[in-house]
Amino acid sequence: MNRKKKINQILKKKIKKQNSKLHSSNKPKYISKAEREKMELEAEQTEVSVDQEPKDQESSAS
């Protein structure tokens, strides 16, 4: 009986692993607090640089 039980456990475990690989998670990837801060700083810098560029182009065009 123990031999059958052990074999069944192994087979069930393999099936569970295969099924879990097939189904992907809808959960978003974790981003650490430090990474979020870096992303915010980069976004702010790009906003500032985008805001400054049109002003420079307007003054040089006139």
C-alpha positions as CSV (number, residue, x, y, z in Angstrom):
1,M,0.0,0.0,0.0
2,N,2.8,2.4,0.8
3,R,4.5,1.8,-2.5
4,K,1.3,2.7,-4.4
5,K,0.7,5.8,-2.3
6,K,4.2,7.0,-2.9
7,I,3.9,6.5,-6.7
8,N,0.6,8.3,-6.7
9,Q,2.0,11.2,-4.8
10,I,4.9,11.5,-7.2
11,L,2.6,11.4,-10.2
12,K,0.2,14.0,-8.7
13,K,3.1,16.3,-8.0
14,K,4.4,16.1,-11.6
15,I,0.9,16.8,-12.9
16,K,0.5,19.8,-10.6
17,K,3.9,21.2,-11.8
18,Q,2.9,20.9,-15.4
19,N,-0.5,22.6,-14.8
20,S,1.1,25.4,-12.9
21,K,3.5,26.1,-15.8
22,L,0.6,26.3,-18.3
23,H,-1.4,28.9,-16.3
24,S,0.2,32.3,-16.1
25,S,-0.5,34.7,-13.3
26,N,-2.3,38.0,-13.8
27,K,-0.4,39.5,-10.9
28,P,2.0,42.3,-11.9
29,K,5.7,41.9,-11.3
30,Y,6.9,43.2,-8.0
31,I,8.9,46.5,-8.1
32,S,10.9,47.4,-5.1
33,K,10.5,50.8,-3.4
34,A,13.9,51.9,-4.5
35,E,13.1,51.0,-8.1
36,R,9.8,52.9,-7.9
37,E,11.7,56.0,-6.7
38,K,14.2,55.7,-9.5
39,M,11.4,55.4,-12.1
40,E,9.7,58.5,-10.6
41,L,12.9,60.5,-10.8
42,E,13.5,59.5,-14.4
43,A,10.0,60.4,-15.3
44,E,10.3,63.8,-13.6
45,Q,13.6,64.4,-15.5
46,T,12.1,63.6,-18.8
47,E,9.1,65.9,-18.1
48,V,11.5,68.7,-17.2
49,S,13.6,68.2,-20.3
50,V,10.5,68.0,-22.5
51,D,9.1,71.2,-21.0
52,Q,12.4,73.1,-21.5
53,E,13.0,72.0,-25.1
54,P,10.0,73.9,-26.7
55,K,10.9,77.1,-24.9
56,D,14.5,76.9,-26.3
57,Q,13.1,76.2,-29.8
58,E,10.7,79.2,-29.7
59,S,13.4,81.7,-28.7
60,S,15.8,80.4,-31.4
61,A,13.1,80.5,-34.1
62,S,12.2,84.2,-33.6
